[in-house]
């Protein structure tokens, strides 16, 4: 235990993700071997005991992998809520109980020693992997902006961008491809700006909820008709005009995001006034 290294989320990306937590599965390997020989001998008591212990270790390792996946997504995001499901914590408890169970029922160690081994396993898990994130990554939010809304809107915007990229791959017109590239690139810049400063959402809310969403829907409909040869030159030019207008709108949006804090303060004051009036204060 003295050599255990405290888990650091900042170093998480330095290791290939597919190997993270594999050691937890190795904990079940001796039990699997013992279970195999117990099956050959036909000792039902040992088969049941070893089977339960094996399942507990494999279950704990699988739950941990789920927690690692969620934590990886959390660490990569500039803006995220702390996970509600504490998979890593649950995994540590399951693995600790598996260690206690294995020690007490399969090796005939005493109760105290088995409890101590379970506790040591949990401490080792915490030192090496850490428990689940508990702090929301939302920065300082102003009046009229909630963490849930910021995360929901930016995630929805990212999905729209991904759908536009898929549309772009299937449209063979280089000019339209370049236009869609401009829309997605500029939109990603706006999303990044919102993630760095969530309070800017008040300026970009309509763009995300209306313009971007409608552009994505229209683009998919355009692709559908294009693949059925239902697009004439007039409609094609109209679609290009739409993409040009959207790109200009995004550029204007980025300018608005660069406005000084006085404008933001004015928006916050207005939002508070509306809230006070609605509550009759």
Secondary structure, 3 states (H helix, E strand, C coil): CCCCCCCCHHHHHHCCHHHCCHHHHHCCHHHHHHHHHHHHHCCHHHHHHHHHHHHHHHHHHHHHHHHHHHHHHHHHCCCECCCCCCHHHHHHHHHHHHHHHHHHHCCCCCHHHHHHHHHHHHHHHHHHHCCCCCCCECCCCCCCCCHHHHHHHHHHHHHHHHHHHHHHHHCCCHHHHHHHHHHHHHHHHHHHHHHHCHHHHHHHHHHHHHHHHHHHHHHHHHHHHHHCCCCCHHHHHHHHHHHHHHHHHHHHHHHHHCCCHHHHHHHHHHHHHHHHHHCCC
